[in-house]
Amino acid sequence: MTVKVSEHMEQVRYFAWVKKHRRMHEQLHLVFAIPNGGYRHKAVAARMKAEGVEPGIPDIFVSVPKNGLCGLYIEMK
């Protein structure tokens, strides 16, 4: 039997791994989540929209420049 893991749990596991390995890999301090989904109260959603939150933006950004590129966006599914 295959157990489906939620996107939330995948992201929680990913950031647990990131936090565990930060001492060995300093670049992992530049990895962060983008709070851009899920249900929000209308007032909170309006406030976030006014602050520039946009739909369709990936969940995670790895802000580490490499090989002439400026970083990596990750979309969890």
C-alpha positions in Angstrom: 0.0 0.0 0.0 1.4 3.4 -1.0 0.9 6.3 1.4 0.6 9.7 -0.2 2.5 12.4 1.6 1.1 15.9 1.5 2.9 18.8 0.0 3.0 20.3 3.5 4.8 17.3 4.9 7.2 17.2 2.0 8.1 20.8 2.6 8.4 20.3 6.4 10.8 17.4 5.7 12.8 19.5 3.2 13.3 22.3 5.7 14.2 19.8 8.4 17.0 18.6 6.1 18.0 22.1 5.3 18.3 23.1 8.9 20.2 19.9 9.8 22.8 20.5 7.2 23.3 24.3 7.5 26.5 24.0 9.6 28.2 21.9 6.8 26.8 24.0 3.9 26.7 27.8 4.7 24.6 28.4 1.5 21.7 26.6 3.1 21.2 29.8 5.2 19.9 31.3 1.9 17.1 28.9 1.4 13.6 30.1 2.4 9.9 29.4 1.9 7.6 31.8 0.1 4.2 32.0 1.9 2.1 32.1 -1.2 -0.7 29.6 -0.8 -3.4 28.2 1.4 -6.5 29.6 2.8 -6.4 33.0 4.4 -9.0 35.2 6.0 -10.1 37.9 3.5 -8.4 40.7 5.6 -5.1 38.8 5.7 -5.3 37.9 2.0 -6.0 41.6 1.1 -3.1 42.7 3.3 -0.7 40.2 1.7 -1.8 41.2 -1.8 -1.1 44.9 -0.9 2.4 43.8 0.2 3.0 42.2 -3.2 2.1 38.6 -2.8 1.3 37.1 -6.2 -0.4 33.8 -7.1 1.6 31.2 -9.0 5.0 32.0 -7.4 6.9 28.8 -6.4 7.1 27.6 -2.8 10.8 27.8 -2.1 13.7 29.9 -3.3 17.3 28.8 -3.0 19.1 32.2 -3.1 22.5 30.8 -4.1 24.1 32.2 -7.3 26.0 29.5 -9.3 27.3 29.2 -12.8 26.0 32.7 -13.8 22.5 31.9 -12.5 20.9 33.8 -9.7 19.3 31.0 -7.8 16.7 28.2 -7.9 12.9 28.2 -7.4 11.3 25.0 -6.2 7.6 24.2 -6.5 6.4 21.5 -4.2 3.7 19.1 -5.5 
